[in-house]
Amino acid sequence: MLQRFLQLIIDGQHHSLGDIAADMGISEALAGEMAEKLTQLGYLQAVGSGTCGDSACAECPVGGACLTGGRRGYIPTGKGS
């Protein structure tokens, strides 16, 4: 289940945990727990909602195309790609 969740993030077609949860048929709370677990394991990096510093966009793989809109989002790390 974690692999499918990670693949949906890598595919980039879902823009919120709610979208992923609906696609997987799970609750948004469970999707959030899965994202946090994958972050702890080093497969995802949290972005947005205060997790980015002033110069983070220059180093971020999604740069100026960030779709978090101030919400917490997740991107795959090198380990998660």
C-alpha positions in Angstrom: 0.0 0.0 0.0 2.9 2.4 0.8 4.4 1.6 -2.6 1.2 2.5 -4.4 0.9 5.7 -2.4 4.5 6.7 -3.2 3.9 5.9 -6.9 0.9 8.2 -7.0 3.0 11.0 -5.6 5.8 10.3 -8.1 3.3 10.3 -11.0 2.4 13.8 -10.0 -1.3 13.7 -11.0 -2.7 14.2 -7.5 -2.4 17.6 -5.9 -3.6 16.8 -2.4 -3.7 14.0 0.1 -7.5 14.1 -0.3 -7.1 13.3 -4.0 -4.7 10.4 -3.2 -7.0 9.1 -0.5 -10.0 9.1 -2.8 -8.0 7.3 -5.5 -6.9 4.7 -3.1 -10.2 4.3 -1.2 -8.8 5.3 2.1 -9.4 8.2 4.6 -7.5 11.4 4.3 -6.2 10.8 7.8 -4.6 7.5 6.8 -3.1 9.2 3.7 -1.5 11.8 6.0 -0.1 9.0 8.2 1.3 7.2 5.1 2.9 10.5 3.9 4.5 11.1 7.3 5.8 7.5 7.4 7.3 7.8 4.0 8.9 11.1 5.1 10.4 9.5 8.2 11.8 6.7 6.0 13.4 9.2 3.7 11.2 8.6 0.6 9.4 11.9 0.7 10.2 15.4 1.7 7.5 17.7 3.1 7.1 21.1 1.3 4.9 24.1 1.9 3.1 25.2 5.0 6.2 26.6 6.7 8.5 23.7 5.8 10.3 25.7 3.1 12.9 28.3 3.9 13.4 31.6 2.0 15.9 30.1 -0.5 14.3 26.6 -0.7 12.6 27.1 -4.1 16.0 27.4 -5.8 17.0 24.0 -4.5 13.6 22.3 -4.8 13.0 19.9 -7.6 9.6 21.6 -8.4 11.0 25.1 -8.0 8.6 27.8 -8.9 5.9 25.3 -10.0 5.0 24.4 -6.5 1.3 23.5 -6.2 1.0 23.4 -2.5 -0.6 26.8 -2.3 0.7 27.2 1.2 -0.6 23.8 2.3 1.7 21.0 3.3 2.6 18.8 0.4 5.1 16.1 -0.4 7.7 15.4 -3.1 9.8 12.3 -3.6 13.4 12.4 -2.5 16.3 10.8 -4.5 15.6 7.7 -2.5 11.9 7.8 -3.4 12.3 8.5 -7.1 
